[in-house]
């Protein structure tokens, strides 16, 4: 990607915000965009489009100047300054695809994967291990420090926090490094990530037993032919069986059943299986009363402690009502009385899952976009499963699968 030239528009909005507008600058669901908070601006990339320069909304041009030229090149940096000074409202200019642009795009995609990766038992999409991904994000953030400053308003500048939160993955990554022939592409990725984590931890003054083991391992020559299984450190032993447990209600007359909407925006990652078929409901007549039963397949990492996850039910275009859900083994379940006329046999029921306080509200139907995201991650996992040839170009940190994707592909759990 480095070295290419792409045309962009630089424009000043009525509120004074400077926007760098690219070919991918179109309205799209949140889960199709990778976003990165940087000094004085927010950068964004469409994850479903070909690689290219980021879109940018720049609210502080002075702070952004430290990275503008390094991401877009001098022409775009000058155009931003011109628009900010009021000398022009809009400028069309050529952007250079620089190494920092590539690193920023990879970092943005990593944050997207941490938030939106559609792991699903039902769809057969492997989950990524958060600790492995978190350490690579720490390494990438450290390598992209030019994007950030010391003002403290950039939540994505969190190297120390990422290392401290995810350092449990250091031991398996070190073991993986020992088990991987040094000439392979995977070995080069492991080496780059681990050395960046070590350097970042040293810069941040972090110290722990795991970090001392990392430093000691990197200081010693790589073992040659050590009989270590590279898969073993990443095999998970989760007690998770689909469709376990008893039905919510025995008996009653079935009125209707159907699937709900699984809008990923309405709850945090790790709560609900990402499949479109994960949300289902059943309406029953129990004597003179009417009830709705809700079942939602839980994500493998779903919390078992009490959380206020809920279903939102709407009947025949009426008001939206909440049904509290609780986790029962591998599903979230709940039931509530249903306001249906006695003779109603074909109710129109809309149902979605949400977490109150997190929920942005129901949005437009995005099934096609979610299908496209699933296709994207399947392609990435298929690529991650292929060994990188020893004679492939050295990875510059801006391309190729993440270590978490490779680890998921090589363990390939029985989904």
Residue pairs with C-beta under 8 A, 6 or more apart in sequence:
1 51
1 97
1 101
1 102
1 105
1 398
1 399
2 97
2 98
2 99
2 101
2 102
2 396
2 398
3 96
3 97
4 96
4 97
5 94
5 95
5 96
5 97
6 22
6 23
6 52
6 53
6 94
6 95
6 97
7 92
7 93
7 94
7 95
8 20
8 21
8 22
8 53
8 72
8 76
8 92
8 93
8 94
8 95
9 19
9 20
9 21
9 90
9 91
9 92
9 93
10 18
10 19
10 20
10 21
10 76
10 79
10 80
10 82
10 83
10 90
10 91
10 92
10 93
11 18
11 19
11 21
11 83
11 89
11 90
11 91
12 18
12 19
12 83
12 84
12 86
12 88
12 89
12 90
13 19
16 59
17 57
17 58
17 59
18 56
18 57
18 58
18 61
18 80
18 83
18 84
19 25
19 55
19 56
19 57
19 58
20 53
20 54
20 55
20 56
20 58
20 72
20 76
20 80
20 95
21 55
22 52
22 53
22 54
22 55
23 49
23 52
24 45
24 46
24 49
24 52
24 55
25 55
26 46
28 46
28 369
29 265
29 363
29 366
29 369
30 116
30 265
31 115
31 116
31 264
31 265
31 366
31 369
31 370
31 373
32 46
32 47
32 48
32 369
32 372
32 373
33 44
33 45
33 46
33 47
33 112
34 44
34 45
34 46
34 47
34 105
34 108
34 109
34 111
34 112
35 42
35 43
35 44
35 108
35 111
35 112
36 42
36 43
36 44
36 54
36 104
36 107
36 108
36 111
36 147
36 156
37 153
37 154
37 155
37 156
37 157
38 64
38 67
38 104
38 147
38 148
38 154
38 156
38 157
39 60
39 63
39 64
39 66
39 67
39 147
39 148
39 149
39 151
39 154
40 58
40 59
40 60
40 61
40 62
40 63
40 64
40 149
41 56
41 57
41 58
41 59
41 60
41 63
41 64
42 56
42 57
43 54
43 55
43 56
43 71
43 104
43 108
44 54
44 55
44 56
44 108
45 52
45 54
45 55
45 105
45 108
45 109
47 109
47 112
47 373
47 376
48 369
48 372
48 373
48 376
51 102
51 105
52 97
53 71
53 72
53 95
53 97
53 101
54 71
54 101
54 104
54 105
54 108
56 64
58 64
58 68
58 80
58 84
61 80
61 81
61 84
63 149
63 151
64 80
65 77
65 80
65 81
66 146
66 149
67 100
67 146
67 147
68 76
68 77
68 80
69 76
69 77
70 98
70 100
70 146
71 98
71 100
71 101
71 104
71 147
72 95
72 96
72 98
72 101
73 94
73 95
73 96
73 98
75 93
75 94
75 95
75 96
76 93
76 94
76 95
76 96
79 88
79 91
79 93
82 88
82 91
83 89
83 90
83 91
99 396
99 398
100 144
100 146
100 147
102 396
102 397
102 398
102 399
103 140
103 143
103 144
103 397
103 398
104 144
104 147
105 398
106 140
106 397
106 398
106 399
107 137
107 140
107 141
107 144
107 156
110 133
110 136
110 137
110 140
110 402
111 137
111 156
113 128
113 133
113 402
113 404
114 130
114 133
114 134
114 137
114 269
115 269
116 264
116 269
116 373
117 127
117 128
117 269
117 377
118 125
118 264
118 274
118 370
118 373
118 374
118 377
119 125
119 126
119 127
119 128
119 273
119 274
119 299
119 300
120 273
120 274
120 275
120 278
120 374
121 240
121 242
121 273
121 275
121 297
121 300
121 415
122 242
122 273
122 275
122 277
122 278
122 297
123 274
123 275
123 374
124 415
125 274
125 374
125 377
125 378
125 381
125 415
126 381
126 408
126 409
126 411
126 412
126 413
126 415
127 299
127 300
127 301
127 408
128 402
128 404
128 405
128 407
128 408
129 169
129 234
129 236
129 404
129 407
129 408
130 166
130 301
131 166
131 167
131 168
131 169
132 166
132 169
132 172
132 173
132 234
132 402
132 403
132 404
132 407
133 166
133 402
133 403
133 404
134 162
134 165
134 166
134 169
135 162
135 163
135 166
135 167
135 169
135 170
135 173
135 193
135 197
135 403
136 193
136 402
136 403
136 404
137 162
138 159
138 162
138 163
138 166
138 196
138 197
138 200
139 192
139 193
139 194
139 196
139 197
139 200
140 196
140 397
141 148
141 156
141 157
141 158
141 159
141 162
141 200
142 159
142 196
142 197
142 199
142 200
142 203
143 196
143 397
145 157
147 157
148 154
148 156
148 157
159 200
159 203
159 204
160 200
160 201
160 204
160 206
163 197
163 200
163 201
163 204
163 206
163 211
164 206
164 208
167 208
167 210
167 211
168 210
170 194
170 197
170 210
170 211
170 213
170 214
171 210
171 213
171 233
172 233
172 234
173 190
173 193
173 194
173 233
173 403
174 194
174 213
174 214
174 217
175 228
175 230
175 232
175 233
176 190
176 230
176 233
176 234
176 407
177 187
177 190
177 191
177 194
177 217
177 222
178 217
178 222
178 223
178 226
178 228
179 226
179 228
179 229
179 230
180 186
180 187
180 190
180 230
181 187
181 390
182 222
183 390
184 387
184 388
184 390
185 387
185 388
185 389
185 390
185 392
185 395
185 400
186 387
186 388
186 403
186 406
188 394
188 395
189 395
189 400
189 403
189 406
190 403
192 395
192 397
193 403
194 214
194 217
194 218
195 218
197 214
198 211
198 214
198 215
198 218
201 207
201 211
201 214
230 410
231 410
231 411
234 407
234 408
234 410
234 411
235 411
235 413
236 411
236 413
238 300
240 300
240 330
241 329
241 330
242 297
242 330
243 330
243 331
244 329
244 330
244 331
245 328
245 329
245 330
245 331
248 293
248 295
248 333
248 335
249 284
249 286
249 291
249 293
249 335
251 286
252 284
252 285
252 286
252 291
253 284
253 285
253 286
254 282
254 283
254 284
255 283
255 284
255 285
255 290
255 340
255 344
255 345
255 347
256 282
256 283
256 345
256 346
256 347
256 349
257 280
257 281
257 282
257 283
258 280
258 281
258 349
258 351
259 276
259 277
259 279
259 280
259 281
260 279
260 280
260 281
260 294
260 296
260 311
260 350
260 351
260 352
260 353
261 279
261 350
261 351
261 352
261 362
261 365
262 272
262 274
262 275
262 276
262 278
262 279
262 352
262 353
262 370
263 352
263 353
263 362
263 363
263 366
264 274
264 370
265 360
265 363
266 352
266 353
266 354
266 355
266 358
266 359
266 360
266 361
266 362
267 309
267 353
267 354
267 355
267 358
267 359
268 355
268 358
269 299
270 299
270 301
270 302
270 303
271 298
271 299
271 302
271 303
271 307
271 309
271 355
272 278
272 279
272 296
272 297
272 298
272 299
272 302
272 332
272 353
273 296
273 297
273 298
273 299
274 299
274 370
274 374
275 297
276 367
276 370
278 296
278 297
279 294
279 295
279 296
279 297
279 311
279 351
279 352
279 353
280 294
280 295
280 296
281 292
281 293
281 294
281 295
281 311
281 313
281 349
281 351
282 292
282 293
282 295
283 290
283 291
283 292
283 293
283 338
283 340
283 347
283 349
284 290
284 291
284 292
284 293
288 342
289 337
290 337
290 338
290 339
290 340
291 335
291 336
291 337
291 338
292 313
292 323
292 335
292 336
292 338
292 349
292 351
293 333
293 334
293 335
294 311
294 313
294 323
294 325
294 332
294 333
294 334
294 335
294 351
295 331
295 332
295 333
296 309
296 311
296 325
296 331
296 332
296 333
296 353
297 330
297 331
297 332
298 327
298 330
298 331
298 332
302 327
302 332
303 327
304 327
306 326
307 355
308 324
308 355
308 356
308 357
309 324
309 325
309 326
309 327
309 332
309 353
309 354
309 355
310 322
310 323
310 324
310 325
310 334
310 353
310 354
310 355
310 356
311 322
311 323
311 325
311 334
311 351
311 352
311 353
311 354
312 320
312 321
312 322
312 323
312 351
312 352
312 353
312 354
312 362
313 320
313 321
313 322
313 323
313 336
313 338
313 349
313 350
313 351
314 320
314 321
314 349
314 350
314 351
315 338
315 339
315 340
315 347
315 348
315 349
316 344
316 347
316 348
317 348
318 339
321 336
322 356
323 334
323 335
323 336
324 334
325 332
325 333
325 334
325 353
326 332
326 333
326 334
327 333
332 353
338 347
340 347
352 362
380 401
380 405
381 405
381 408
381 409
382 409
383 401
383 405
384 401
384 402
384 405
384 406
384 408
384 409
385 409
385 410
385 412
388 400
401 409
